[in-house]
Amino acid sequence: ESVNVYQKQMTVSANDADVDAYIAVPSDPEKFSQFFTLRSRQTGEHYTLSDGTVYIDEKMSLLLGGATGGDILTISKSDTEKVDVTLTAFFENYPGHFVYMTENTYKELFGETPEYNSLYFSHNLSVEEEDGLAEKILKTEGTLTVSFSSAVKQNYHEMLSALTLVIVVVIVSAGALAYVVMYNLTNINITERTREIATIKVLGFFRRETSAYVLRENLFLTTAGILAGIVMAIPLHRFVMSQIKVDIVDFSTVIFPISFLYSAILTFVFNIIVNLFMEIKLEKINMAESLKSVD
């Protein structure tokens, strides 16, 4: 399956902001829908490319000051040739910036018929076979470049692999910080309550009972901290993601519920490890010496 597409880089402006984007005009919108899915990330609604509609990617809408359906955009084909269009909606897209419209819409806006300069096609070849196909296509007269979606995907995967490493470092550092904080707070708590703990040991509390008397507070505080962290995580995550300034790539700000579960489990694991170490400290408290100490 294949479809001819006119592609040309132009400047799109709105709300005192400019974005360089590719205007894409397919010869057959129905065939084009087999290659690209236009849908809203928020609602999941699918859009149909038809005469009179103009769609841009979601990241571009943000760069243009939050442009949304019904807003007026200015498309500059050159310094002297500019047209105003009404935005229909923005769609989910992550790499690159695109403006989609039909052939009739392009004719109405620019007063000319688009000269198709690209061909989108699908195949069932392996990655290795793609290289051979690219060589054959490049030998065809008039062909400038060949790009495969698999290669684009691989390039972005390699580019973002460094970001994955950063995320791992942040998670490990946060876990280490949580452990250190819980350990120090528990250690201070036990140190300041040495006489109290020694007293309950003298009264006949068993080891597990003594540990539960002191360390169950950690479980309550950890639970309260997790609940507070979940509430604060959502706006904090959105703020951090908003600070990632990559104009041609859109980073999704979706937090999956399983992420909250993983963070809660890890926090409880650190709490349990701290409690195990503190049980040893509780066992070493000298009852006689502690009771004789002066406040």
URTAKA-V968425 format. One record per helix or strand of 2 or more residues. SS is the DSSP state (helix for helix, strand for strand). FROM is the first residue (numbers start at 1). LEN is the number of residues. Records with the same first field share a line. If there is no record, write none. Layout:
SS = FROM-LEN + FROM-LEN
//
This chain:
strand = 2-13 + 17-10 + 55-3 + 72-5 + 82-5 + 89-3 + 98-4 + 118-4
helix = 29-4 + 58-6 + 103-8 + 127-12 + 149-44 + 194-9 + 207-36 + 257-27 + 287-6
//
